[in-house]
Amino acid sequence: MPSPARPSPPPLSRGPEFAEFWRERHLCSLTTVRPDGSVHVVAVGATLDADTGLARVITGGGSRKARIIAAGPATGTPVALCQIDGRRWSTLEGLAVVRDDPASVAEAERRYALRYRQPRVNPARVVLEIRVTRVLGSV
């Protein structure tokens, strides 16, 4: 899979509570849209770099979510990434691309290990890189 060029996303300035919420260990849901228009929602581990406005999800290159995103436009496929903890919630909407270059995958794995745990070895791993365009939520 070729890696499209990286646009420069704006930083997310939502305050310390928002940044901390996205550092805490929470599972997330990732929503994509299948070619038939139905939604595909899966549980994922995700990380957010609020300074660059990039969220990342690691996954296998053959996963349904990776295939849906890879089939989208080079500028990115619309997705929503959400996490909930009681009354606190946050949804990141944005445009996702699949990155398979070793540097992008290694950076995503490093960030995942900081938030969750060291990911298992997966030679087919890719990273879904989401350029955040909208933030919703209570934090």
C-alpha positions as CSV (number, residue, x, y, z in Angstrom):
1,M,0.0,0.0,0.0
2,P,1.5,3.3,-0.9
3,S,1.6,6.0,1.8
4,P,-0.1,9.2,0.8
5,A,1.6,12.6,1.6
6,R,1.0,13.9,5.0
7,P,-0.9,17.2,5.2
8,S,-0.2,19.4,8.2
9,P,-3.1,19.1,10.6
10,P,-3.9,21.9,13.1
11,P,-3.0,21.4,16.7
12,L,-5.9,20.6,19.1
13,S,-6.1,23.2,21.9
14,R,-8.8,21.8,24.1
15,G,-7.0,22.2,27.5
16,P,-5.3,19.9,30.0
17,E,-8.4,17.9,30.9
18,F,-8.9,16.9,27.2
19,A,-5.3,15.9,26.8
20,E,-5.3,13.9,30.0
21,F,-8.5,12.1,29.0
22,W,-6.8,10.9,25.8
23,R,-3.7,9.8,27.8
24,E,-5.7,7.7,30.2
25,R,-6.2,4.0,29.4
26,H,-9.5,3.7,27.6
27,L,-10.7,1.5,24.8
28,C,-12.2,3.4,21.8
29,S,-14.5,2.7,19.0
30,L,-13.6,3.4,15.4
31,T,-16.4,4.0,12.9
32,T,-16.0,3.7,9.2
33,V,-18.5,3.4,6.4
34,R,-18.6,0.3,4.2
35,P,-19.1,0.6,0.4
36,D,-22.8,-0.3,0.8
37,G,-23.3,2.6,3.2
38,S,-23.6,0.6,6.4
39,V,-21.4,1.5,9.3
40,H,-18.6,-0.6,10.6
41,V,-17.8,0.0,14.3
42,V,-15.0,-1.8,16.1
43,A,-13.2,-1.6,19.4
44,V,-9.7,-0.3,19.1
45,G,-6.8,1.1,21.1
46,A,-5.9,4.6,19.9
47,T,-3.5,7.4,20.7
48,L,-3.8,11.1,20.1
49,D,-1.0,13.6,19.6
50,A,-2.9,16.8,20.4
51,D,0.0,19.0,19.3
52,T,-0.1,17.7,15.7
53,G,-3.8,16.8,15.6
54,L,-3.1,13.2,14.6
55,A,-4.8,10.1,16.1
56,R,-3.4,6.7,15.4
57,V,-4.7,3.1,15.5
58,I,-2.5,0.1,14.9
59,T,-4.1,-2.9,13.2
60,G,-3.4,-5.7,10.7
61,G,-3.2,-4.6,7.1
62,G,-5.9,-7.1,6.1
63,S,-8.4,-5.9,8.7
64,R,-11.8,-4.7,7.5
65,K,-11.1,-1.2,8.9
66,A,-7.8,-1.0,7.1
67,R,-9.3,-2.2,3.8
68,I,-12.2,0.3,4.0
69,I,-9.8,3.2,4.7
70,A,-7.3,2.1,2.0
71,A,-10.1,2.0,-0.6
72,G,-10.9,5.6,0.1
73,P,-9.6,8.8,-1.4
74,A,-5.9,9.6,-1.1
75,T,-6.8,12.7,0.9
76,G,-8.3,10.4,3.6
77,T,-11.5,8.4,4.4
78,P,-13.9,10.0,6.9
79,V,-13.9,8.2,10.3
80,A,-15.0,8.8,13.9
81,L,-12.9,7.7,16.9
82,C,-14.8,7.8,20.2
83,Q,-14.0,7.0,23.8
84,I,-16.3,7.0,26.8
85,D,-15.7,7.0,30.5
86,G,-18.9,7.4,32.5
87,R,-20.2,11.0,31.7
88,R,-16.9,11.9,30.1
89,W,-16.7,11.3,26.4
90,S,-14.8,12.5,23.3
91,T,-15.3,11.9,19.6
92,L,-12.6,12.8,17.1
93,E,-13.8,13.1,13.5
94,G,-11.3,13.2,10.8
95,L,-9.7,11.8,7.6
96,A,-7.9,8.5,7.9
97,V,-5.1,7.1,5.7
98,V,-3.2,3.8,6.0
99,R,0.5,4.0,6.6
100,D,2.7,1.0,6.2
101,D,6.2,2.5,6.2
102,P,8.4,1.2,9.1
103,A,8.9,4.7,10.7
104,S,5.1,5.4,10.9
105,V,4.3,1.9,12.2
106,A,7.2,2.1,14.8
107,E,5.9,5.5,16.0
108,A,2.4,4.3,16.4
109,E,3.6,1.2,18.3
110,R,5.7,3.4,20.6
111,R,2.7,5.6,21.4
112,Y,0.4,2.6,21.8
113,A,2.9,1.0,24.3
114,L,2.9,4.2,26.4
115,R,-0.9,4.3,26.6
116,Y,-1.8,0.6,26.8
117,R,1.0,-2.0,26.7
118,Q,3.7,-3.2,24.3
119,P,1.8,-4.5,21.3
120,R,2.4,-8.1,20.1
121,V,4.6,-8.6,17.2
122,N,2.7,-8.4,13.9
123,P,4.7,-8.3,10.6
124,A,1.5,-7.2,8.7
125,R,0.9,-4.3,11.0
126,V,-0.1,-0.9,9.6
127,V,-1.2,2.3,11.2
128,L,-4.4,4.1,10.6
129,E,-3.5,7.8,10.8
130,I,-6.3,10.1,11.4
131,R,-6.0,13.9,10.7
132,V,-8.5,15.2,13.2
133,T,-10.9,17.8,11.7
134,R,-13.6,18.1,14.4
135,V,-13.7,17.3,18.2
136,L,-17.0,16.7,20.0
137,G,-17.5,15.7,23.7
138,S,-17.8,16.6,27.3
139,V,-14.1,17.0,28.0
